[in-house]
Each structure stands twice: as C-alpha cells, then as structure tokens.
Amino acid sequence: MIQEELRNQTASPHQQLEKLVVARLKSIRSNAEYADLLKIFYSYFKNLEEAIAPYITANILADYPERRHAVSLAEDIVDLGGDLNELPEVHVPTIDSMAKALGALYVMEGSVMGGMVIVQMLGKYGITEGVSFFSGYGSETNQKWNVFIDVLRANISEEHAADAIYAARETFARFADAFQI
C-alpha cells in the first residue's frame, strides 16, 4: 500500500529533518527566536503549497483549502511579534503531477501529526504563544489524517507510486536544507 511505501521510503530523510528541527526547537529561549524558526516553516510551506495547489482539486481532496498551513504560520509569527519581511530563501521540489503533489502533501500533513509533541516541548521553555500551526487540527487531527490516507490510496496507482515517493523524499530533503542555511 502507498502509505507503507511512503513511510518506509522516506524514513531516512524524515529522521534527518526531525533531528534538525528538534535541535533548533531545543535551542529556542525567546519568542523572537521561535518566530525566526517559524519563518523557515512559513517560507517553505507557502512555496510548497503554491506548487501543490494546481494539482489538488476539490474532486481529489475536498477540504484542501482548510489544510493550507502557511496562513497559520503567518498568524503565529505575527502573534509572536515577528513580521513576514526578510524570509529565508528556500527551495521546494518541482511538483508537476498529482502524484508528486500528494507525495509532498504527505509530508506536510504528517508534520501536523507530531505537532502536539512540539507544543509540549515549547511549553517547557515557557513558549505558549504562536502554536496554532503545531496544534494542527486539534481533536480532528487523526480524522483528517485518515481522510488524507484514503485520498492517497484512491489516487496513487502503482505506476505513479514512484513519483509520489520521490516527491515526498525531496520534500523532506529540501525542508532539511532550509534548516542548514
């Protein structure tokens, strides 16, 4: 099944990205530092959402507009006293098909699943504002993940699985690159 293939084939780049993000999170001691971290997320997610949008229609994923995370990130940055000027330059994978769009979206939606752990980690450092992005869909998070997995299964054929996997791996890798600048 595509979900298992994606999980298995992206395990290494996923772990590499996770290490970079967790290290940055553990070093945060102020709202300004947290806002700077969120600028990386915002810049990456905004560009990736723009690349994905032409390929994810309402017929494929009816609630896709609700799954756009750059808006929440922008609000979090402003709530923390930051601004959306001087964003870091990021590079996202080329998305030129529905399969690649869904592969990239797999990474983005997966990031929502681990968000509550990050909210708890930030809370240990006294950071309680600007967490709407990491709070994900709240009590609907698991339900939305399951809907997304159903969409993956319904729309990624065996012949297009390699494209979805490639895009997911590239999405993790390019996001990790953004943290190494």
N, C-alpha and C positions, 0 to 999 in steps of 0.2 A: 504494500500500500504506500501511497505517496507520502503520507505523514511520517511513516517509519523511515523511508528512504531519505527524506529531508533531514530528519533528526540525526540519522547515522552519518550522512554525508557532510553535515555541517558541524558535527561535534567539535572538531579541532578549531576552526575559525571562531565558533561560538565561545569556546573556552578562552581563547586568546583575547577576544573582545571583553569578555566578562572580567578577566584579570585586570585589564587596563582601566575599565570603568570602576571597579571596586577600589583599586588603588587610588584613583582620583577622589572617589567619594570619601575614603578614609582620611584624606588629607584636608578636607574642607573644614574650615573653622569659622566661616562667616557667611552671611547672606550674599555678599559680593562675590566670594569665591564660588558659591553654589550657583549664582546667576551666570558666572563665566562658564561653568560646566554645562549648564542648560543651553547656553548659546551654541555649543557644539552640537548638542542634540537637535536644537531648533534648526540650525543651518542644514544639518544632514537630513532630518525628516522633511523639512519644507521642500528641499530639492528632490528628494526621493518621491514624495507624494506627487509632485508635479510630473515626474517621469512616469509614474504608475497610472495617473488619472485617465489618460486616453484609452487605457485597456481594461479598466474595471468599470463596467456599466451597471446600471440598476438591475439589469437582467441577470448579471453574474453575482453581484453582492448588493442586495437592496439597501443595506444600511451603510454602504461605504462612506457617504458624507459624514456620518457620525464617527467613523473610525479615523478621521484625519486628525493627527496628533499635534501638528505644528501649531495650531491655534492654542491648544492647552499650554504648550511650551512657551509661546509668546506671552500668554497671560501670567504664567509663573515667573518669567523673567521680570516683567513689569512689577508684579506683586513684591518681588524681592528688592525693588529699587533699581533694577538694571534697565537697560534700553536695548533696542534692536539695531543699534548702529555698530559698525565695526565687527561684523560677524566673521567668524573664521571661514576661510576658504575650504570647501570640502569637495570631494569627488564621489559621485554616486555611479553605480554600474549603469551601463546602457540597457534601457528597457525598450524592447521593440516587439513584444508579443504579450499576449495574455498570460502565457505560461511563465514568462520571466517576471511579469508584474505580480502574479500570485506567489512566485518564489520570493520576491523581495518583500511582499506583504506578509509572508510567513514570518520573516524576521521581525518586522515591525509589530505585528500582533503578538508574537512571542515575547517581545520586550514588555508588553503590558502585563503578562502573566507574573513576572518576577518583581513588578513594581512595588508591591506592598513590603517586600523584604527591604527594599531601598528606603521606603518611607520610615520603617523602623530603625534602620541604620542611621539615617539623618537625624531622627529624633534623639538618638543617644548623644548627638553633638549639639543638641538644642535647636536644631533647624526644623521648624514645624510649618513654615510658610512656603508657598511655591511648590506644593506637592500634588497639584491636580493631575499632572501628566503621569506621575508614578502611581497615583491612586487608581489609574485605569478606568475601568467601567464600574468600579465599586462592586456591589453584590451581583452585577450582571456579567462580571469578567469571565467566569467559566462558561456560562451560556453562550456568550459571544465567541469565545474560542471554539466551542463545539460547532457553532454555525459556520465559522470560517473553515474548520477542518472538513465539514460536509461540502462546502463550496470547492475546496481543493480537490477532494475525491471526485466530485461531479465534473470538474472542468479540466483536470490534468490527465490526459491519456498517457499510456505507456510511451508512445512515440514522442511526447513533449515533456516527459519527466526530466530528462537530462537538462533541458532549458531551464526548468524551474529550479532544479538543484544548483545549476551553475549560477543563476541569478541570486539565489539565497547565499551561496558561498561568497560571491562577490559583494553582496550587501554587508555581510559580516566583516569581510576583509577591508572594504573601503571605509566602513564606520570605524574600525580599529585604527586605520591610517589617520583619521581625523583626531584621534587622541594622542598621536605620536608627533604631532607638529609642534 
